[in-house]
Amino acid sequence: MSIDALKSCSLFDGFSDSQLNTLAGLFEGESLAADDMVFAQDDPADRLYVLLSGRVAIRFKPHDGDWLTVTEISPGGVFGWSAALGRRSYTSSAQCIESGQALSLRGADLRRLCETQPETGVVILERLAEVIAERLRSTHEQVVELLRLGIRSQDAS
């Protein structure tokens, strides 16, 4: 992986060339085709993804309902962060809406990086925390809207 691919993503803004070279050795390029399932809900959570181009839908299936699109990932977005958190499985599915390219990193490699090069690992973890917090805010708003729609449809019955 070249450091130019990493430099194109805001997640890596401000990293030194030395840090980027280290990261480039950990990331792999992934080609994503439209309608491909990157990972399914409950699959083993082993990789974190950074989308370079295309679009990916993050979908969640509650046990008692239909599939919900939680968010759509655009270039520069991060998904599959269950792997970074050390979870056993993904809590949602990721499916390509538009073909594109992504970078992927094994969760175990990220955790090892945090142990061996904490100055680089901490910055990545802080940036992932920002992404996760924003996604949770967005999800909260969508759940509230779904509840509102459910209440309205029951009132109309």
Wavefront OBJ file of the C-alpha trace (Angstrom):
o trace
v 0.000 0.000 0.000
v 1.406 3.431 -0.879
v 1.315 6.335 1.536
v -0.439 8.399 -1.176
v -3.614 6.356 -0.650
v -3.447 7.112 3.081
v -2.722 10.799 2.464
v -5.914 11.032 0.400
v -7.994 10.271 3.513
v -8.612 12.862 6.233
v -8.350 10.162 8.903
v -4.593 10.307 8.371
v -4.151 14.106 8.207
v -1.144 15.289 10.169
v 0.643 11.948 10.297
v 4.371 12.047 9.540
v 5.759 10.170 6.540
v 7.330 7.713 8.980
v 3.936 7.030 10.602
v 2.270 6.755 7.189
v 4.911 4.269 6.019
v 4.232 2.136 9.091
v 0.476 2.284 8.462
v 0.887 1.585 4.742
v 2.492 -1.714 5.671
v -0.609 -2.692 7.666
v -3.388 -1.643 5.286
v -4.503 -3.641 2.259
v -6.339 -2.349 -0.798
v -9.819 -3.726 -1.444
v -11.903 -3.472 -4.620
v -15.611 -3.236 -3.891
v -18.261 -4.011 -6.515
v -21.806 -2.673 -6.402
v -24.107 -4.965 -4.384
v -21.162 -6.830 -2.814
v -21.534 -7.658 0.855
v -18.330 -6.479 2.549
v -19.367 -8.231 5.751
v -22.617 -9.472 7.235
v -24.095 -8.798 10.648
v -22.717 -11.388 13.097
v -19.711 -12.249 10.877
v -16.415 -12.358 12.801
v -15.226 -8.747 13.228
v -11.698 -8.910 11.918
v -11.180 -5.862 9.664
v -11.600 -2.093 9.847
v -12.278 -0.305 6.534
v -11.583 3.187 5.207
v -13.559 3.979 2.063
v -11.557 5.714 -0.677
v -14.264 5.782 -3.360
v -17.791 4.502 -3.902
v -20.538 4.202 -1.279
v -21.346 1.567 1.333
v -24.597 1.125 3.274
v -24.445 0.047 6.900
v -27.545 -2.005 7.678
v -28.873 -3.465 10.914
v -31.462 -6.211 11.323
v -33.195 -6.220 14.701
v -34.491 -9.611 15.791
v -38.080 -8.388 15.594
v -38.075 -6.208 12.502
v -36.947 -5.431 8.995
v -33.521 -4.286 7.843
v -32.700 -0.676 8.722
v -30.122 1.392 6.869
v -28.188 2.997 9.705
v -25.988 5.171 7.516
v -24.296 5.428 4.155
v -20.520 5.691 4.089
v -18.975 8.134 1.617
v -15.321 8.388 0.581
v -13.144 9.102 3.604
v -15.578 7.306 5.909
v -14.689 4.480 8.248
v -16.712 1.320 8.853
v -16.273 -2.065 10.459
v -15.096 -0.486 13.696
v -16.277 -3.497 15.686
v -12.894 -4.939 14.687
v -11.072 -1.959 16.218
v -13.090 -2.344 19.417
v -12.087 -5.998 19.729
v -15.647 -7.297 19.377
v -16.145 -10.864 18.258
v -18.649 -10.033 15.520
v -19.948 -7.121 13.462
v -23.133 -5.595 14.849
v -24.328 -4.543 11.384
v -23.833 -5.470 7.739
v -21.905 -3.446 5.165
v -23.053 -3.624 1.553
v -21.689 -1.701 -1.423
v -24.157 0.657 -3.031
v -21.645 1.966 -5.560
v -18.442 0.233 -6.628
v -15.228 1.679 -5.292
v -12.007 1.169 -3.399
v -11.295 0.766 0.295
v -8.381 0.214 2.601
v -8.692 -2.498 5.224
v -6.741 -3.190 8.376
v -6.943 -6.223 10.633
v -8.200 -5.289 14.094
v -5.413 -7.350 15.657
v -2.822 -5.321 13.713
v -4.361 -2.071 14.947
v -4.256 -3.259 18.551
v -0.636 -4.369 18.112
v 0.214 -0.945 16.633
v -1.315 0.732 19.689
v 0.950 -1.350 21.927
v 4.166 -0.936 19.946
v 3.711 2.644 18.676
v 1.305 4.325 21.083
v 1.833 7.827 19.661
v 0.429 6.684 16.302
v -2.147 4.306 17.777
v -3.623 6.906 20.121
v -4.225 9.369 17.287
v -5.991 6.720 15.210
v -8.108 5.656 18.187
v -9.077 9.267 18.928
v -10.147 9.782 15.333
v -12.103 6.522 15.346
v -13.823 7.650 18.543
v -14.937 10.819 16.746
v -16.339 8.752 13.857
v -18.138 6.395 16.243
v -19.618 9.259 18.280
v -20.933 10.949 15.134
v -22.423 7.691 13.857
v -24.172 7.126 17.202
v -25.636 10.642 17.105
v -26.918 9.980 13.595
v -28.351 6.599 14.599
v -30.129 8.162 17.585
v -31.878 10.648 15.296
v -32.940 7.870 12.918
v -34.370 5.744 15.748
v -36.381 8.700 17.062
v -37.777 9.290 13.569
v -38.692 5.590 13.179
v -40.513 5.714 16.507
v -42.388 8.823 15.408
v -43.406 7.152 12.154
v -44.529 4.044 14.042
v -46.663 6.093 16.410
v -48.222 8.037 13.516
v -49.090 4.836 11.633
v -50.706 3.354 14.769
v -52.706 6.573 15.319
v -53.932 6.402 11.711
v -55.182 2.814 12.172
l 1 2 3 4 5 6 7 8 9 10 11 12 13 14 15 16 17 18 19 20 21 22 23 24 25 26 27 28 29 30 31 32 33 34 35 36 37 38 39 40 41 42 43 44 45 46 47 48 49 50 51 52 53 54 55 56 57 58 59 60 61 62 63 64 65 66 67 68 69 70 71 72 73 74 75 76 77 78 79 80 81 82 83 84 85 86 87 88 89 90 91 92 93 94 95 96 97 98 99 100 101 102 103 104 105 106 107 108 109 110 111 112 113 114 115 116 117 118 119 120 121 122 123 124 125 126 127 128 129 130 131 132 133 134 135 136 137 138 139 140 141 142 143 144 145 146 147 148 149 150 151 152 153 154 155 156 157
